[in-house]
Amino acid sequence: MRSIRRDITTTGAARLPDSPCTHTPTCPTADSPDREAAVVVAGHPEQGWSLLCNGVLLFEDTGELLPDGKVIAPHRPLVAVA
């Protein structure tokens, strides 16, 4: 498994690189609408989350945490009532 290098900003906070993806073709970026199609680099289903190679944390409830700290609310499909 490949480690992800963290850069230290001038404020001392760690941040992930913009795109650690080395796949061909390149995975979608964290700000792309199809960002969830990126490859999983660290999966922890027992804890309910996966880290994608574009830096997105994807949660089992379909919520997301983007590398810049932006939160994407869960977006599960609605169940049709018969």
Legacy VTK file of the C-alpha trace (Angstrom):
# vtk DataFile Version 3.0
C-alpha trace
ASCII
DATASET POLYDATA
POINTS 82 float
0.000 0.000 0.000
1.248 3.469 -0.876
1.597 6.029 1.910
0.157 9.497 1.484
2.560 12.334 2.225
1.186 15.224 4.249
2.374 18.763 3.641
2.718 21.161 6.563
1.230 24.590 5.919
2.574 27.854 7.339
-0.009 27.613 10.131
1.384 24.213 11.130
-1.725 22.325 10.007
-1.276 19.177 7.937
-3.051 18.920 4.592
-3.305 16.219 1.984
-1.809 16.818 -1.452
-4.258 17.931 -4.143
-4.264 14.568 -5.920
-2.073 11.653 -4.889
-3.561 9.608 -7.772
-1.091 7.694 -9.924
-3.671 5.611 -11.817
-4.156 5.569 -15.577
-6.550 7.067 -16.424
-6.342 9.530 -13.553
-9.129 9.352 -10.984
-11.589 12.252 -10.748
-10.498 15.140 -8.543
-12.141 15.889 -5.205
-14.121 18.777 -6.730
-15.478 16.708 -9.661
-19.123 15.603 -9.602
-17.958 11.983 -10.053
-15.398 12.140 -7.199
-16.810 8.927 -5.636
-15.466 6.935 -8.611
-11.868 7.344 -7.363
-9.938 4.290 -6.187
-10.069 3.348 -2.485
-6.582 3.593 -0.929
-7.629 2.822 2.657
-10.859 1.017 3.370
-12.227 0.578 6.890
-15.725 -0.881 6.458
-15.758 -1.934 10.118
-15.549 1.772 10.984
-17.804 2.908 8.143
-15.384 4.939 6.010
-12.959 4.765 3.092
-10.218 7.112 1.916
-10.207 7.636 -1.841
-7.043 8.441 -3.799
-8.333 11.964 -4.493
-8.300 12.688 -0.746
-12.060 12.322 -0.187
-13.263 10.493 2.927
-16.354 8.558 1.911
-18.680 7.365 4.688
-21.023 4.383 4.512
-24.059 6.664 4.869
-22.888 8.312 1.571
-21.689 11.447 3.335
-18.284 12.825 2.336
-15.498 14.941 3.754
-13.477 16.709 1.062
-9.741 17.432 1.462
-10.451 21.159 1.949
-12.723 20.360 4.927
-16.025 20.830 3.100
-18.760 18.427 4.227
-21.093 16.788 1.712
-24.301 15.614 3.380
-25.426 12.018 2.863
-27.262 11.602 -0.424
-28.920 8.215 -0.284
-31.566 7.505 -2.895
-35.112 7.818 -1.617
-37.064 4.593 -1.263
-40.216 4.482 -3.381
-43.358 3.653 -1.426
-45.715 1.321 -3.251
LINES 1 83
82 0 1 2 3 4 5 6 7 8 9 10 11 12 13 14 15 16 17 18 19 20 21 22 23 24 25 26 27 28 29 30 31 32 33 34 35 36 37 38 39 40 41 42 43 44 45 46 47 48 49 50 51 52 53 54 55 56 57 58 59 60 61 62 63 64 65 66 67 68 69 70 71 72 73 74 75 76 77 78 79 80 81
